[in-house]
Structure formats: C-alpha cells, structure tokens
Amino acid sequence: MDADADSPVPIGGPRGQAAWVSPVVGDGSGRSARAEQSGYDDDGADATTASVFSISGGEEIDPADAPRPLDEQRADAERLSMRALGRKGVSESELRTMLRGSDLDPDVVEHEVERLTRVGLLDDVALATDLVDRLHDRKGLGRQGVVAELRRRGIGAEAIDAALDAAADDEDDEFVRAIELAQKRVGQLRGLDRATAERRLSGYLMRKGYNGGVVRIAVERALDGGGPKPGGPRGTVRFE
C-alpha cells in the first residue's frame, strides 16, 4: 500500500534528523560548517552572508554580531601593543587597560600580556627604574612625588621598591635635589615678605614630592644662604 503523501518521511542514515535541524556553525575559517539546505548550490556558505540561527529560539543572528576569530584578535592585540611600546614605555596595567578597550576578548588580552612579559618587552621593574631617573633629573621630583607618579602609571609596590633600590637614592641625594630646586626658584620671590616667600617656596617643594623635613631645610638654605638675611625697613626678603 502506498504511503500517504502528507505523512512525514523519516530521514535515514547515521546522522538522522538532527543533522537537518542543527544550526549553521562557523569553524573559524571564514566558511560555515554546513550551508543552509536552501539558497546555496554547494555545501559551504560564506560566513559573512550565511544566516545563523540560535539553538534556543531559531532567531536569526547578524553575522556582524558573531565573535571575531581568535587568530584575528591576537593579531590585532600584537599590532596594538607593539605600537604602544614603540611610542613610549608602558606598564603592564596601562597595556592591559588599552587592550581591554579595543574590543578584544579578555583571554586574548591576557595572552598578549603574558607573551610580552615572557619575551622581556613588558617589564614594570625596568620601566620604573627608568622613570625614577627621569623624574628625578628632568622634573626634580622628590621621593614621594616619584612614588605617586609610578602608582599613577599602575606600577605595583614591589616594582617601585625594586626601582628605588636600584637607583641607589638616599637622603643626601634628596636634600641636594631639594636645595638646588629651591635655589633656582627663589629668584622669583624677590620683594616678598619673609612669611610669604617661605610659604610659596615650601608649597612648591611639597608639590614636587619632598617631605616636610627636607622642605624646611631647603627653604632655609635658599632664603638665607643666597644673599643677605632679610630685614630692611619694610621687612621684605631681598636677594640682590
């Protein structure tokens, strides 16, 4: 007896019916694993044009919303990180923040950070050591100012301590820098009364990151050692 034309015909073979209702899934190569059964002449479809359906509700997903292949993301991460390292030194924290803001998978970001650390291109201790010297020499910062700047760059306490130890910086160096800085600044305070000159010079040195004891001595040396002691009829500080 002939089968009813309206009755469903079972699908045979080892894959069975599940193969016909499974979603189109990409394999990361730019081609789908299986084309939809209608609309394509061959058994492969371009992943950028094939319709993709969710398993739960059969809703169509825009291919542009699909995650980018990991190989592509890793290539982007390497390109971005090498550009950043080429412009200036960056800390591990700074690089991680930059990569995370570039639409990269978190695992890709950590993979790139680990790769650069492994080959020695990302080294917070080396960066901090270089910054200590530059911040001392170019900006005249005191120890507290240096530490604050390194922390702002996301460098950890261990790397900062190692950098300060490597710089072989001691209290005598701190005093010398503060006194030299104060003596350069004091020329701008001529004509001010003693209290105002002390206040402004002290504030300047403290903003540079020198502690109170160092500031007090540096201010006294700069105001009293650079010329006659203040005193005149108006009580102003004179440095000529």
Secondary structure as GFF3:
##gff-version 3
##sequence-region A 1 240
A	DSSP	alpha_helix	18	21	.	.	.	ID=ss1
A	DSSP	beta_strand	52	53	.	.	.	ID=ss2
A	DSSP	beta_strand	60	61	.	.	.	ID=ss3
A	DSSP	three_ten_helix	63	65	.	.	.	ID=ss4
A	DSSP	alpha_helix	70	87	.	.	.	ID=ss5
A	DSSP	alpha_helix	92	100	.	.	.	ID=ss6
A	DSSP	alpha_helix	106	118	.	.	.	ID=ss7
A	DSSP	alpha_helix	124	137	.	.	.	ID=ss8
A	DSSP	alpha_helix	143	152	.	.	.	ID=ss9
A	DSSP	alpha_helix	157	166	.	.	.	ID=ss10
A	DSSP	alpha_helix	171	185	.	.	.	ID=ss11
A	DSSP	three_ten_helix	186	189	.	.	.	ID=ss12
A	DSSP	alpha_helix	194	207	.	.	.	ID=ss13
A	DSSP	alpha_helix	212	225	.	.	.	ID=ss14
###
